[in-house]
Amino acid sequence: MIYLLFNIILSSFFILCIKWVQERKYDIVGVGMVNYVVAALVVSLLLFDSEPTPFSWSSILTGTLNGVCYFTAFFVLIQAVIWKGAANIALVSRLSIVLPLVAGIAIWGDRPGILQSLGILLAGAALVLTAQRKSDVSSVETPKFGLLILTTFFLIAGGSRLAQEIFRHVCQPEERAAFLITAFGLTAAGAVGVQVTRRCALRPVTWVVGTVLGLANLGQTFCILKALEYYPGYIVFPLSSAGGLLFTTLIAVFVLKERLSVQSYVGISLATCALALLHPQG
């Protein structure tokens, strides 16, 4: 259970850290770029050293799709979190799991059970409530294209999950290393390109925060894999998703002092129930 607990904490860390960095007016783009480079270096070293790495066009293409989604989602995220806050953006990110579920029904002939169907409906209701134009950050004016920003983030985050689902269907398990190296390598290349274009030196605090963020991202992946060694997926995934949303909300409200609207609280409650229902039951 300790691995599952750490996964919940670390998986919530990314959005909370982005919010924290923005509030202190640090170089948010620089932090994100360091995060991607560190993650790519560490995952490449670990995977190349620990297991065979067969590459195929399927693993490269799905890894590329995942990497593009990772990279672009970051820039949409830093805009969305200013307006809606960490709690609501965590809701949108977690509920993006609906996209691969819908794709599974439409493309691979999956048949959702009654509870999963109810979860999809609750997820839709939660997203509608979260998409309200009113800002949940009192000092920030609602942007003109706020709904478009939220929709774009939902689609990109869901695209990343969809890439992972496609990998599961078209690739072999031993190609996982190639998939991850391609995804993180692409994000690192994009990060280096952005920094070259910006032509600005990174401060020590940017390197430190970005490195911690990259290690936290890898740590949450390690923890969920370890949790799956002890508990079945139908226990791990609902607890990780719903627990991560609740943990993010608590930290956002009590530590980062976000003030959520009544609609946001209702949306988070519906989303938590939806996440508990969306995963296959054992």
Secondary structure by P-SEA (a helix, b strand, c coil): caaaaaaaaaaaaaaaaaaaaaaaccaaaaaaaaaaaaaaaaaaaaaaacbbbbbcaaaaaaaaaaaaaaaaaaaaaaaaaacccaaaaaaaaaacaaaaaaaaaacccccccaaaaaaaaaaaaaaaaaacccccccccccccaaaaaaaaaaaaaaaaaaaaaaaaccccccaaaaaaaaaaaaaaaaaaaaaaaacccccaaaaaaaaaaaaaaaaaaaaaaaaaacccaaaaaaaaaaaaaaaaaaaaaccccccccaaaaaaaaaaaaaaacccccc
